[in-house]
Amino acid sequence: MTKTGERLVLVRTGGGVSTITLDSPRNANALSARLLAQLREALGQALDDPLVRVIVLTGAGKVFCAGADLKETAANPKAAAPLMADVIQTLWDASKPVVCRVNGAARAGGIGLVAACDIALGADKATFAFSEVRIGVVPAVISVPCLRRMPSRAAAEYFLTGEVFDARRAVDIGLLSRAVAAEELDEETGKYTTSLLRGAPTALAATKELLRAGVSDTFACGLAAMSRLSADFFASADAVEGRAAFAAKRDPSWVPAAGEWT
C-alpha cells in the first residue's frame, strides 16, 4: 500500500524538456490509481507549461513498469481503469512530442504507456510481455494504442500467449523506435530531444495531428486537405522565421540557446 500523499511520480524540467519518472521502484512502478493520478497531473502540467517543448517518460530502478498494481485491483478492481484510459489519451493527444525512455522491463499496462508515446527508446536488455491473459484478464485499454503500432499477426501472437519478447523484437513489431545498450540510453534520448527541440512548436503539433489522423480520406481528398495545410503553414510566422534563419545560417528563434530554460 502507498502512503497518503506519497509522491510516486517525479518531474524534472530544464532546457525545454520535462522528464517525468515513474518512481515506485519497490513495486516495479506498478500502475496504482495514485500513481496514474499523479502521472496524469504531471503530464497536464508539462503540456500547459510554455517552457516545456518535449516530454520524456521513464521509470526509476531496473524496471520501466510492471503493469497494473495487482494488490490494489484485488481490493478494488475498477479503481485504475478509467485513470489508465485518461493517461493513454493524454499521451496520445499530446500537442508536444513525447519520448518514452524504456529503462527496463515493461509488462501489460506498461507497454500501453510505451505505445502511446511518439518515440520509444529502449535498453536492449529490456523485456516485454502482454501478461494479462495469464492472470485471467484482457489487454483492453492498452490495445487501443498497441494495435495502432503493431502488425495484427504479432498482436495476436503476444496478446494471446503472454510470452516474453526482447527489445529487438519490440523494434521489429513497432513498439520501440530503437533499442540501444543500457549505458547508451541517456545519450540516445538526448539526441532525440535535441532534434525535437529544433522543430517549431506549432509545426510539431500540427504534424502530430496529421500522424494521429492517419490515412482515412480518399487519395484526392487527402491531397486537397494537405495542400491547404501546407499553404497555411508556408504563410505562417514560424515559416517566415524559419526561412530567415536558414538564409542567415542561424538557428530559428524557437531553438533554445545553450543554458536557456534551465
Phi and psi in degrees as a GROMACS rama.xvg file:
@    title "Ramachandran Plot"
@    xaxis  label "Phi"
@    yaxis  label "Psi"
@TYPE xy
-89.8205  152.341  THR-2
-81.0441  143.542  LYS-3
-58.2925  130.464  THR-4
85.7573  -5.52278  GLY-5
-66.5547  135.93  GLU-6
-85.4334  121.095  ARG-7
-111.386  -2.26101  LEU-8
-134.342  125.641  VAL-9
-107.748  146.535  LEU-10
-127.748  130.899  VAL-11
-130.36  124.142  ARG-12
-122.599  135.037  THR-13
-177.6  147.949  GLY-14
62.9059  26.6979  GLY-15
83.712  2.16489  GLY-16
-118.333  131.567  VAL-17
-107.303  115.762  SER-18
-98.039  118.459  THR-19
-108.433  120.978  ILE-20
-115.407  125.442  THR-21
-69.2161  117.217  LEU-22
-123.589  62.9407  ASP-23
-135.388  59.3578  SER-24
-63.9768  -22.2138  PRO-25
-64.0392  -24.9748  ARG-26
-122.461  32.7415  ASN-27
58.6842  36.92  ALA-28
55.6918  39.3537  ASN-29
-61.3629  149.287  ALA-30
-87.904  76.5909  LEU-31
-75.755  165.332  SER-32
-60.725  -38.8107  ALA-33
-65.4426  -45.184  ARG-34
-62.6963  -44.1451  LEU-35
-63.5139  -39.4859  LEU-36
-63.8966  -41.2512  ALA-37
-69.0131  -36.5585  GLN-38
-65.0937  -43.9308  LEU-39
-60.1129  -41.9239  ARG-40
-64.2154  -45.2487  GLU-41
-63.4609  -40.7695  ALA-42
-64.0929  -43.4517  LEU-43
-60.6445  -41.9711  GLY-44
-65.9333  -40.8392  GLN-45
-65.1496  -38.9924  ALA-46
-70.2705  -29.3324  LEU-47
-84.5634  -16.2373  ASP-48
-82.3687  115.255  ASP-49
-65.6832  -18.4974  PRO-50
-82.3257  -13.597  LEU-51
-91.9952  123.228  VAL-52
-109.948  -27.9727  ARG-53
-137.563  142.744  VAL-54
-113.886  135.053  ILE-55
-116.386  129.464  VAL-56
-111.946  127.868  LEU-57
-148.026  -177.396  THR-58
-126.329  154.786  GLY-59
-91.3493  148.767  ALA-60
85.22  -157.635  GLY-61
-89.3526  -10.954  LYS-62
-118.559  139.66  VAL-63
-73.2878  -57.6752  PHE-64
-165.841  128.845  CYS-65
-86.1579  0.394291  ALA-66
93.4407  -154.92  GLY-67
-60.8062  148.807  ALA-68
-78.9395  101.048  ASP-69
-68.6192  -30.4315  LEU-70
-64.9874  -40.372  LYS-71
-69.1898  -42.6107  GLU-72
-67.3783  -26.1125  THR-73
-65.7924  -36.2151  ALA-74
-83.316  -35.3038  ALA-75
-145.231  86.0121  ASN-76
-58.6627  -24.7117  PRO-77
-104.648  10.0941  LYS-78
-67.5833  -42.0978  ALA-79
-97.3791  -23.0481  ALA-80
-57.0246  -47.6635  ALA-81
-62.8015  -37.109  PRO-82
-66.7518  -40.0657  LEU-83
-61.1029  -43.0949  MET-84
-61.1973  -40.5779  ALA-85
-62.8122  -43.7064  ASP-86
-65.1357  -45.1368  VAL-87
-59.8568  -44.0117  ILE-88
-63.0622  -42.0516  GLN-89
-63.4579  -44.3257  THR-90
-62.825  -45.588  LEU-91
-66.594  -40.0643  TRP-92
-89.4085  -3.01985  ASP-93
-52.3629  133.478  ALA-94
-78.0285  -12.6684  SER-95
-108.497  148.762  LYS-96
-62.1486  138.972  PRO-97
-120.876  122.564  VAL-98
-107.132  128.271  VAL-99
-97.2362  122.395  CYS-100
-101.559  97.4427  ARG-101
-86.764  95.2527  VAL-102
-78.3587  -14.5035  ASN-103
-168.109  -158.259  GLY-104
-57.5489  144.156  ALA-105
-129.478  132.486  ALA-106
-129.925  144.03  ARG-107
47.19  -116.315  ALA-108
-57.9236  -27.4776  GLY-109
-61.741  -35.6064  GLY-110
-69.6224  -31.0403  ILE-111
-61.0425  -40.2354  GLY-112
-62.3885  -43.4442  LEU-113
-59.0035  -47.5886  VAL-114
-66.3721  -29.4895  ALA-115
-77.8908  -14.8145  ALA-116
-82.6639  158.827  CYS-117
-72.0738  -43.8033  ASP-118
-130.467  136.209  ILE-119
-130.385  121.034  ALA-120
-114.32  130.944  LEU-121
-126.926  148.975  GLY-122
-65.9822  137.992  ALA-123
-67.0417  -14.9531  ASP-124
-92.4308  -0.997572  LYS-125
-66.9881  145.689  ALA-126
-121.354  161.925  THR-127
-138.518  148.358  PHE-128
-163.012  136.908  ALA-129
-89.7451  86.6708  PHE-130
-86.9099  3.86288  SER-131
-55.797  -49.4688  GLU-132
-61.8849  -24.7975  VAL-133
-76.1869  -12.1741  ARG-134
-117.424  15.8796  ILE-135
83.7188  19.4318  GLY-136
-123.867  -175.938  VAL-137
-122.982  140.709  VAL-138
-76.0152  67.3371  PRO-139
-76.9984  -68.3327  ALA-140
-59.3365  -43.3449  VAL-141
-72.7145  -15.8425  ILE-142
-62.7388  -27.1009  SER-143
-62.765  -52.666  VAL-144
-74.6206  -37.2187  PRO-145
-63.998  -39.3048  CYS-146
-71.6748  -12.7422  LEU-147
-89.1162  -7.7984  ARG-148
-107.287  -35.6939  ARG-149
-98.5382  145.895  MET-150
-64.7396  148.372  PRO-151
-61.7853  -34.9646  SER-152
-66.4732  -41.2916  ARG-153
-67.5456  -39.5588  ALA-154
-61.1103  -44.5665  ALA-155
-61.3418  -43.7282  ALA-156
-59.1289  -51.0345  GLU-157
-85.8546  -32.7977  TYR-158
-63.6315  -40.0629  PHE-159
-83.9125  -33.9373  LEU-160
-90.3093  -28.9069  THR-161
70.35  11.4955  GLY-162
-68.1987  150.266  GLU-163
-79.4422  138.868  VAL-164
-133.362  160.66  PHE-165
-96.0333  178.721  ASP-166
-65.7925  -35.5264  ALA-167
-63.5975  -40.9826  ARG-168
-66.7567  -37.002  ARG-169
-61.0749  -35.9476  ALA-170
-65.7171  -45.8773  VAL-171
-58.7265  -34.1803  ASP-172
-102.067  11.6599  ILE-173
88.7821  5.98016  GLY-174
-82.9997  -30.4443  LEU-175
-115.312  145.299  LEU-176
-76.9469  -38.5117  SER-177
-159.539  146.669  ARG-178
-117.315  132.658  ALA-179
-135.366  165.002  VAL-180
-58.8953  145.577  ALA-181
-54.335  -38.1131  ALA-182
-72.4235  -11.1002  GLU-183
-102.593  -0.983143  GLU-184
-64.9975  -42.4772  LEU-185
-64.178  -43.5115  ASP-186
-62.6191  -43.3661  GLU-187
-65.9357  -40.3701  GLU-188
-62.1598  -41.9809  THR-189
-61.5315  -38.8229  GLY-190
-61.4636  -42.8141  LYS-191
-69.3617  -43.5319  TYR-192
-64.6986  -38.1331  THR-193
-61.9282  -42.8992  THR-194
-64.3215  -41.4674  SER-195
-67.2781  -33.5424  LEU-196
-66.7286  -16.8786  LEU-197
-80.9531  -12.0678  ARG-198
-85.1014  145.018  GLY-199
-68.2261  132.351  ALA-200
-53.9581  -43.2158  PRO-201
-66.5911  -38.2483  THR-202
-68.7823  -39.0617  ALA-203
-63.9004  -43.3759  LEU-204
-62.1489  -43.1699  ALA-205
-68.6137  -35.7853  ALA-206
-67.1739  -37.9567  THR-207
-62.9818  -39.3315  LYS-208
-62.2383  -41.9441  GLU-209
-61.6175  -43.4442  LEU-210
-64.9019  -39.5258  LEU-211
-66.0677  -36.1083  ARG-212
-67.3999  -33.6328  ALA-213
66.0827  -157.193  GLY-214
-102.578  99.6424  VAL-215
-121.251  -29.5307  SER-216
-82.202  167.292  ASP-217
-66.1125  164.358  THR-218
-57.3099  -47.745  PHE-219
-65.5613  -43.0078  ALA-220
-65.3997  -39.1362  CYS-221
-61.6638  -44.5103  GLY-222
-62.8173  -40.2156  LEU-223
-64.4878  -44.8465  ALA-224
-65.4492  -41.9034  ALA-225
-71.6956  -28.1161  MET-226
-64.5894  -42.7705  SER-227
-65.499  -42.715  ARG-228
-62.0871  -44.4055  LEU-229
-61.2592  -46.0338  SER-230
-62.0316  -41.525  ALA-231
-60.7896  -43.3485  ASP-232
-74.5869  -34.8615  PHE-233
-64.8561  -23.3059  PHE-234
-93.8042  0.752163  ALA-235
-80.108  163.864  SER-236
-62.283  -36.8725  ALA-237
-64.3644  -38.3775  ASP-238
-67.2804  -39.6555  ALA-239
-59.0624  -46.5821  VAL-240
-65.209  -41.5727  GLU-241
-61.7363  -42.44  GLY-242
-67.5361  -39.5348  ARG-243
-64.1719  -40.825  ALA-244
-66.0303  -41.35  ALA-245
-61.5794  -44.8297  PHE-246
-65.327  -35.9114  ALA-247
-87.5865  -1.21432  ALA-248
56.7889  46.2997  LYS-249
-130.885  169.698  ARG-250
-75.9416  144.211  ASP-251
-62.9992  162.148  PRO-252
-63.8402  -23.0404  SER-253
-81.2551  -10.9615  TRP-254
-80.9296  120.652  VAL-255
-65.7342  135.239  PRO-256
-74.2722  160.231  ALA-257
-56.5107  129.054  ALA-258
86.1045  -6.72183  GLY-259
-78.8542  147.447  GLU-260
62.81  31.5966  TRP-261
